[in-house]
């Protein structure tokens, strides 16, 4: 699913509104993923506390949203922007690429919760397309 110029503009506009809460979005989305999809916890078994709101979950949520911010900034060339992260997750961390789609879904849910007035159907479609493209790019090194 390719991003149109309009999708890119909508995502950049949304990001301008929500970026101040990126850490909160990341922590909540990541914590939800670990709770709702407990199979994703296997990659983080070395952490002492995987509960939503824990220091590890908050820190990784912040890291995730930092990567999303970078992807928004480089939205015109997502494959290049995400190639190193793709390599890391495929070769070193060996994360099941289906988890990227699960996390994308949770980012959408949390964004809608925190920004209901801004989360129009148009925004929903563009954000979903962007995050699915991001997930696809992260899975690139698995192919």
N, CA, C and O of each residue as an XYZ file, in Angstrom:
572
protein
N       0.847     -1.157      0.000
C       0.000      0.000      0.000
C       0.905      1.236      0.000
O       1.622      1.496      0.967
N       0.859      1.975     -1.078
C       1.749      3.119     -1.187
C       1.131      4.367     -0.565
O      -0.088      4.520     -0.491
N       2.008      5.238     -0.129
C       1.583      6.494      0.465
C       1.468      7.553     -0.620
O       2.391      7.743     -1.412
N       0.356      8.229     -0.652
C       0.182      9.335     -1.584
C       0.783     10.598     -0.955
O       1.111     10.625      0.231
N       0.915     11.617     -1.762
C       1.394     12.909     -1.249
C       0.444     13.413     -0.160
O       0.879     13.995      0.834
N      -0.832     13.187     -0.355
C      -1.820     13.608      0.650
C      -1.625     12.830      1.952
O      -1.675     13.416      3.033
N      -1.403     11.509      1.858
C      -1.148     10.707      3.060
C       0.069     11.246      3.815
O       0.039     11.397      5.037
N       1.124     11.530      3.077
C       2.339     12.039      3.707
C       2.078     13.369      4.402
O       2.566     13.607      5.507
N       1.322     14.218      3.762
C       0.983     15.512      4.346
C       0.136     15.332      5.605
O       0.366     16.005      6.609
N      -0.831     14.434      5.554
C      -1.692     14.178      6.716
C      -0.865     13.630      7.876
O      -1.043     14.055      9.017
N       0.030     12.697      7.597
C       0.868     12.109      8.652
C       1.779     13.175      9.263
O       1.921     13.242     10.484
N       2.386     13.996      8.433
C       3.255     15.062      8.954
C       2.456     16.054      9.798
O       2.931     16.517     10.835
N       1.249     16.375      9.352
C       0.396     17.279     10.116
C      -0.011     16.686     11.453
O       0.005     17.369     12.478
N      -0.374     15.420     11.437
C      -0.724     14.739     12.684
C       0.478     14.694     13.613
O       0.354     14.964     14.808
N       1.637     14.356     13.071
C       2.841     14.255     13.891
C       3.144     15.590     14.567
O       3.565     15.620     15.724
N       2.934     16.682     13.856
C       3.162     18.005     14.441
C       2.272     18.210     15.667
O       2.673     18.881     16.618
N       1.086     17.644     15.650
C       0.143     17.775     16.779
C       0.454     16.815     17.923
O       0.271     17.161     19.090
N       0.918     15.622     17.598
C       1.045     14.586     18.639
C       2.470     14.361     19.133
O       2.666     13.668     20.132
N       3.456     14.922     18.468
C       4.851     14.608     18.807
C       5.216     14.985     20.240
O       6.098     14.365     20.834
N       4.555     15.985     20.799
C       4.859     16.363     22.185
C       4.468     15.260     23.177
O       4.941     15.249     24.313
N       3.617     14.348     22.750
C       3.198     13.227     23.606
C       3.719     11.891     23.069
O       3.196     10.831     23.413
N       4.742     11.950     22.236
C       5.261     10.734     21.607
C       5.710      9.698     22.632
O       5.439      8.509     22.465
N       6.388     10.129     23.683
C       6.857      9.173     24.696
C       5.680      8.466     25.366
O       5.724      7.259     25.605
N       4.637      9.223     25.665
C       3.438      8.655     26.281
C       2.744      7.681     25.325
O       2.314      6.602     25.733
N       2.639      8.064     24.070
C       2.040      7.182     23.061
C       2.833      5.888     22.962
O       2.262      4.798     22.955
N       4.141      6.017     22.886
C       5.001      4.838     22.765
C       4.900      3.910     23.950
O       4.781      2.696     23.784
N       4.945      4.465     25.144
C       4.866      3.639     26.356
C       3.518      2.927     26.443
O       3.451      1.738     26.756
N       2.452      3.664     26.165
C       1.110      3.069     26.240
C       0.924      2.004     25.156
O       0.393      0.928     25.428
N       1.357      2.303     23.936
C       1.191      1.351     22.825
C       2.017      0.086     23.066
O       1.539     -1.026     22.844
N       3.238      0.262     23.514
C       4.104     -0.889     23.768
C       3.573     -1.708     24.942
O       3.553     -2.938     24.880
N       3.145     -1.037     26.010
C       2.568     -1.734     27.159
C       1.312     -2.503     26.783
O       1.107     -3.625     27.246
N       0.465     -1.904     25.943
C      -0.741     -2.587     25.465
C      -0.378     -3.819     24.650
O      -0.988     -4.877     24.804
N       0.612     -3.676     23.787
C       1.012     -4.813     22.969
C       1.444     -5.987     23.849
O       1.051     -7.127     23.604
N       2.242     -5.709     24.860
C       2.723     -6.776     25.743
C       1.581     -7.417     26.529
O       1.633     -8.604     26.850
N       0.555     -6.633     26.834
C      -0.583     -7.140     27.599
C      -1.573     -7.900     26.721
O      -1.987     -9.010     27.055
N      -1.943     -7.299     25.610
C      -2.973     -7.875     24.744
C      -2.424     -9.024     23.908
O      -3.151     -9.960     23.574
N      -1.158     -8.951     23.576
C      -0.489     -9.994     22.785
C       0.696    -10.526     23.596
O       1.845    -10.194     23.303
N       0.425    -11.346     24.610
C       1.488    -11.768     25.532
C       2.634    -12.545     24.870
O       3.726    -12.640     25.429
N       2.382    -13.096     23.687
C       3.461    -13.803     23.003
C       4.617    -12.861     22.651
O       5.741    -13.313     22.430
N       4.345    -11.555     22.600
C       5.407    -10.601     22.274
C       6.383    -10.409     23.433
O       7.460     -9.841     23.248
N       6.021    -10.870     24.607
C       6.900    -10.734     25.775
C       8.175    -11.563     25.648
O       9.168    -11.274     26.317
N       8.159    -12.582     24.805
C       9.315    -13.479     24.708
C      10.596    -12.746     24.334
O      11.687    -13.180     24.703
N      10.477    -11.654     23.614
C      11.668    -10.909     23.181
C      12.240    -10.040     24.298
O      13.331     -9.486     24.161
N      11.514     -9.923     25.386
C      11.923     -9.039     26.469
C      12.001     -9.784     27.804
O      11.881     -9.178     28.869
N      12.199    -11.089     27.737
C      12.199    -11.911     28.956
C      13.347    -11.548     29.898
O      13.310    -11.898     31.078
N      14.355    -10.857     29.396
C      15.482    -10.453     30.238
C      15.156     -9.222     31.096
O      15.961     -8.834     31.943
N      13.997     -8.611     30.887
C      13.581     -7.474     31.698
C      12.878     -7.985     32.956
O      12.131     -8.963     32.911
N      13.124     -7.325     34.051
C      12.531     -7.757     35.318
C      11.047     -7.405     35.422
O      10.304     -8.084     36.131
N      10.608     -6.363     34.734
C       9.212     -5.925     34.844
C       8.674     -5.555     33.465
O       9.117     -4.582     32.856
N       7.725     -6.333     32.987
C       7.112     -6.096     31.677
C       5.719     -5.490     31.788
O       4.971     -5.465     30.811
N       5.377     -5.010     32.952
C       4.059     -4.424     33.152
C       3.974     -3.046     32.508
O       4.959     -2.307     32.476
N       2.794     -2.703     31.996
C       2.616     -1.353     31.449
C       2.994     -0.305     32.501
O       2.623     -0.423     33.669
N       3.714      0.690     32.083
C       4.139      1.743     33.000
C       5.474      1.498     33.668
O       5.998      2.388     34.337
N       6.046      0.295     33.501
C       7.351      0.023     34.110
C       8.430      0.841     33.397
O       8.229      1.316     32.280
N       9.549      0.991     34.046
C      10.652      1.788     33.485
C      11.111      1.232     32.143
O      11.352      1.997     31.209
N      11.237     -0.094     32.035
C      11.681     -0.701     30.773
C      10.681     -0.441     29.649
O      11.065     -0.110     28.527
N       9.411     -0.594     29.959
C       8.365     -0.403     28.945
C       8.340      1.060     28.504
O       8.237      1.342     27.310
N       8.431      1.977     29.437
C       8.459      3.399     29.084
C       9.671      3.739     28.225
O       9.559      4.464     27.236
N      10.824      3.211     28.611
C      12.056      3.507     27.870
C      11.975      2.965     26.440
O      12.352      3.648     25.488
N      11.482      1.738     26.298
C      11.408      1.166     24.949
C      10.323      1.860     24.125
O      10.476      2.026     22.915
N       9.239      2.262     24.767
C       8.213      3.040     24.079
C       8.786      4.330     23.528
O       8.461      4.737     22.413
N       9.633      4.969     24.305
C      10.301      6.196     23.854
C      11.217      5.903     22.671
O      11.263      6.673     21.711
N      11.941      4.799     22.739
C      12.830      4.399     21.642
C      12.032      4.144     20.364
O      12.427      4.572     19.279
N      10.921      3.453     20.503
C      10.059      3.147     19.354
C       9.580      4.434     18.698
O       9.655      4.588     17.479
N       9.092      5.348     19.513
C       8.551      6.579     18.949
C       9.645      7.481     18.397
O       9.381      8.311     17.526
N      10.853      7.332     18.884
C      11.987      8.035     18.273
C      12.204      7.551     16.853
O      12.499      8.340     15.955
N      12.056      6.236     16.654
C      12.181      5.664     15.308
C      11.016      6.110     14.420
O      11.199      6.355     13.227
N       9.818      6.213     15.004
C       8.659      6.695     14.246
C       8.896      8.147     13.835
O       8.604      8.526     12.700
N       9.419      8.956     14.744
C       9.718     10.366     14.427
C      10.705     10.459     13.277
O      10.540     11.279     12.374
N      11.722      9.623     13.309
C      12.706      9.596     12.232
C      12.053      9.187     10.911
O      12.359      9.743      9.856
N      11.161      8.218     10.985
C      10.453      7.769      9.777
C       9.551      8.872      9.221
O       9.455      9.039      8.005
N       8.898      9.614     10.093
C       8.064     10.729      9.632
C       8.942     11.762      8.929
O       8.574     12.287      7.878
N      10.097     12.047      9.513
C      11.011     13.030      8.925
C      11.548     12.575      7.576
O      11.874     13.402      6.724
N      11.642     11.271      7.379
C      12.188     10.710      6.135
C      11.113      9.933      5.374
O      11.399      8.923      4.731
N       9.890     10.411      5.457
C       8.731      9.710      4.913
C       8.839      9.479      3.401
O       8.208      8.567      2.867
N       9.625     10.289      2.724
C       9.777     10.144      1.276
C      10.606      8.918      0.886
O      10.547      8.468     -0.258
N      11.375      8.380      1.832
C      12.208      7.215      1.542
C      12.289      6.318      2.778
O      13.346      6.182      3.394
N      11.166      5.715      3.123
C      11.104      4.865      4.307
C      12.059      3.666      4.255
O      12.679      3.350      5.271
N      12.198      2.987      3.110
C      13.124      1.845      3.100
C      14.555      2.226      3.511
O      15.195      1.504      4.277
N      15.043      3.335      3.012
C      16.390      3.775      3.385
C      16.431      4.215      4.845
O      17.381      3.913      5.568
N      15.397      4.926      5.269
C      15.343      5.427      6.640
C      15.336      4.299      7.665
O      15.856      4.456      8.769
N      14.747      3.163      7.298
C      14.568      2.071      8.258
C      15.469      0.866      8.007
O      15.321     -0.159      8.672
N      16.385      0.972      7.072
C      17.201     -0.197      6.707
C      18.047     -0.717      7.872
O      18.159     -1.930      8.054
N      18.636      0.170      8.654
C      19.456     -0.287      9.783
C      18.602     -0.942     10.863
O      19.002     -1.952     11.443
N      17.431     -0.376     11.135
C      16.531     -0.996     12.116
C      16.035     -2.347     11.624
O      15.894     -3.288     12.405
N      15.773     -2.439     10.334
C      15.344     -3.711      9.761
C      16.433     -4.765      9.944
O      16.160     -5.893     10.354
N      17.648     -4.387      9.639
C      18.781     -5.315      9.786
C      18.942     -5.751     11.241
O      19.136     -6.936     11.512
N      18.864     -4.817     12.167
C      18.990     -5.127     13.594
C      17.917     -6.111     14.050
O      18.224     -7.102     14.714
N      16.665     -5.842     13.696
C      15.574     -6.699     14.144
C      15.575     -8.064     13.470
O      15.146     -9.051     14.068
N      16.051     -8.130     12.233
C      16.076     -9.405     11.513
C      17.283    -10.255     11.900
O      17.143    -11.446     12.178
N      18.464     -9.645     11.919
C      19.694    -10.418     12.095
C      20.100    -10.625     13.538
O      20.487    -11.727     13.926
N      20.017     -9.584     14.328
C      20.496     -9.685     15.706
C      19.378    -10.054     16.684
O      19.518    -10.992     17.469
N      18.277     -9.317     16.631
C      17.210     -9.529     17.609
C      16.257    -10.662     17.226
O      15.619    -11.263     18.090
N      16.166    -10.945     15.943
C      15.326    -12.023     15.403
C      13.869    -11.922     15.864
O      13.271    -12.889     16.337
N      13.335    -10.731     15.710
C      11.943    -10.466     16.077
C      11.038    -10.944     14.952
O      11.313    -10.686     13.780
N       9.975    -11.629     15.295
C       8.988    -12.053     14.309
C       8.402    -10.791     13.672
O       7.856     -9.946     14.382
N       8.502    -10.648     12.358
C       8.041     -9.411     11.721
C       6.544     -9.143     11.861
O       6.105     -8.010     11.664
N       5.762    -10.149     12.194
C       4.327     -9.900     12.407
C       4.101     -8.981     13.609
O       3.053     -8.345     13.717
N       5.071     -8.912     14.499
C       4.947     -8.050     15.671
C       4.965     -6.570     15.311
O       4.435     -5.747     16.057
N       5.567     -6.223     14.177
C       5.589     -4.820     13.766
C       4.169     -4.345     13.447
O       3.808     -3.207     13.746
N       3.378     -5.213     12.848
C       1.984     -4.866     12.545
C       1.159     -4.775     13.825
O       0.277     -3.924     13.943
N       1.444     -5.640     14.768
C       0.737     -5.594     16.054
C       1.033     -4.278     16.755
O       0.129     -3.626     17.277
N       2.302     -3.894     16.764
C       2.671     -2.630     17.401
C       2.042     -1.453     16.664
O       1.569     -0.510     17.300
N       2.029     -1.494     15.345
C       1.409     -0.421     14.556
C      -0.058     -0.259     14.953
O      -0.545      0.859     15.122
N      -0.745     -1.372     15.098
C      -2.151     -1.325     15.507
C      -2.298     -0.632     16.858
O      -3.190      0.195     17.046
N      -1.433     -0.968     17.779
C      -1.516     -0.374     19.116
C      -1.171      1.111     19.109
O      -1.729      1.876     19.896
N      -0.278      1.522     18.247
C       0.024      2.959     18.114
C      -1.215      3.694     17.611
O      -1.517      4.794     18.074
N      -1.925      3.096     16.673
C      -3.157      3.703     16.163
C      -4.193      3.816     17.279
O      -4.815      4.865     17.445
N      -4.378      2.746     18.039
C      -5.356      2.744     19.132
C      -5.049      3.864     20.131
O      -5.940      4.620     20.518
N      -3.803      3.961     20.536
C      -3.425      4.958     21.543
C      -3.538      6.373     20.983
O      -3.977      7.285     21.685
N      -3.153      6.557     19.748
C      -3.288      7.880     19.132
C      -4.754      8.308     19.101
O      -5.084      9.459     19.389
N      -5.618      7.373     18.750
C      -7.052      7.676     18.732
C      -7.570      7.999     20.131
O      -8.413      8.881     20.293
N      -7.077      7.298     21.128
C      -7.507      7.549     22.510
C      -7.079      8.926     23.001
O      -7.857      9.642     23.632
N      -5.837      9.288     22.705
C      -5.287     10.533     23.236
C      -5.657     11.769     22.420
O      -5.641     12.889     22.931
N      -5.989     11.557     21.150
C      -6.290     12.679     20.259
C      -7.588     12.422     19.491
O      -7.584     12.402     18.260
N      -8.685     12.228     20.202
C      -9.927     11.856     19.509
C     -10.417     12.914     18.525
O     -10.957     12.563     17.475
N     -10.248     14.180     18.830
C     -10.732     15.234     17.930
C      -9.920     15.297     16.636
O     -10.433     15.697     15.591
N      -8.656     14.902     16.717
C      -7.775     14.939     15.538
C      -7.815     13.637     14.743
O      -7.345     13.583     13.606
N      -8.371     12.600     15.338
C      -8.326     11.276     14.720
C      -9.559     11.055     13.836
O     -10.439     10.252     14.144
N      -9.584     11.787     12.749
C     -10.673     11.681     11.780
C     -10.485     10.418     10.937
O      -9.412      9.816     10.964
N     -11.502     10.017     10.200
C     -11.323      8.874      9.299
C     -10.169      9.079      8.308
O      -9.434      8.138      8.007
N     -10.014     10.296      7.808
C      -8.911     10.584      6.887
C      -7.553     10.375      7.565
O      -6.644      9.782      6.985
N      -7.432     10.862      8.777
C      -6.194     10.684      9.542
C      -5.967      9.202      9.821
O      -4.848      8.704      9.696
N      -7.018      8.511     10.193
C      -6.929      7.073     10.478
C      -6.351      6.323      9.279
O      -5.416      5.535      9.425
N      -6.906      6.569      8.108
C      -6.445      5.879      6.901
C      -4.971      6.187      6.616
O      -4.177      5.280      6.365
N      -4.619      7.459      6.658
C      -3.234      7.843      6.344
C      -2.245      7.313      7.373
O      -1.170      6.837      7.010
N      -2.599      7.392      8.655
C      -1.710      6.869      9.696
C      -1.568      5.362      9.572
O      -0.469      4.827      9.715
N      -2.662      4.680      9.310
C      -2.598      3.230      9.132
C      -1.700      2.869      7.952
O      -0.860      1.977      8.067
N      -1.868      3.549      6.827
C      -1.025      3.276      5.663
C       0.447      3.538      5.979
O       1.318      2.754      5.599
N       0.719      4.638      6.673
C       2.097      4.971      7.044
C       2.695      3.887      7.941
O       3.796      3.401      7.684
N       1.970      3.511      8.989
C       2.498      2.513      9.924
C       2.613      1.136      9.277
O       3.523      0.380      9.619
N       1.725      0.793      8.361
C       1.855     -0.481      7.644
C       3.072     -0.455      6.719
O       3.762     -1.463      6.568
N       3.327      0.680      6.110
C       4.542      0.826      5.297
C       5.782      0.745      6.170
O       6.780      0.136      5.785
N       5.720      1.353      7.337
C       6.832      1.275      8.273
C       7.078     -0.187      8.663
O       8.222     -0.642      8.666
N       6.021     -0.917      8.987
C       6.145     -2.336      9.343
C       6.712     -3.143      8.183
O       7.556     -4.017      8.380
N       6.249     -2.848      6.983
C       6.747     -3.555      5.796
C       8.242     -3.300      5.606
O       8.996     -4.226      5.306
N       8.672     -2.047      5.780
C      10.092     -1.713      5.640
C      10.936     -2.397      6.713
O      12.050     -2.842      6.440
N      10.409     -2.479      7.925
C      11.148     -3.165      8.990
C      11.288     -4.656      8.694
O      12.258     -5.286      9.116
N      10.342     -5.210      7.985
C      10.381     -6.643      7.653
C      11.200     -6.914      6.389
O      11.357     -8.073      6.007
N      11.710     -5.907      5.752
C      12.424     -6.045      4.476
C      13.594     -7.023      4.556
O      13.772     -7.829      3.642
N      14.377     -6.979      5.593
C      15.570     -7.839      5.708
C      15.228     -9.304      5.962
O      16.105    -10.166      5.923
N      13.966     -9.579      6.220
C      13.524    -10.954      6.433
C      13.294    -11.662      5.101
O      13.220    -12.890      5.057
N      13.182    -10.904      4.022
C      12.857    -11.482      2.718
C      14.086    -11.989      2.022
O      13.996    -12.509      0.910
